[in-house]
Amino acid sequence: MGVVIITGVSLLGGQLSSVFGRTAASLGAAGAGGAVAPAPVVPPAATVPGTVSGVSASSSSVNDGNTVLDWSAPSTGGSPITGYSVYRADEGSGNSCPSTGYSSVASSVTPPFNTGDDHDNCWRVAAVNAVGEGLPSTAVYHDS
């Protein structure tokens, strides 16, 4: 919407600014056709991290066969990852992993993580940032 500047009208006098909300002097050097400053760029709000991928489980060569987990960091969700949560479930039938029944065994850990467990179990890992915890990884089975 453009601004119209009326000149040579003495009838309105000082009331011109009350009608239009601005006087010609308040328009500054840009005048009626000047550029309008762009709206500030607002970064998107942070979300929970993405899903951890590349989870692997191996036997520790140092701690009598304990399971050691390693994984790849997911996307941060716009807020730095502050740690990872590790979940364990008993193996399903035929060395398969169940889809439910996982319980937390550790939080605020970093990879590689020695679980201290030398049993046959299934493992999931979830990343955590200031917003919260992301979805857990696909389960990985380890036969200690």
Secondary structure, DSSP 8 states (H G I E B T S, - for coil): -------S--SSGGGHHHHHS--GGGGTTT-TT-------------------EEEEEEE-TTTTT-EEEEEE----TTS-EEEEEEEEEE--GGG---SS--EEEEEEE-SSEE----S-EEEEEEEEESS-B------EEE--
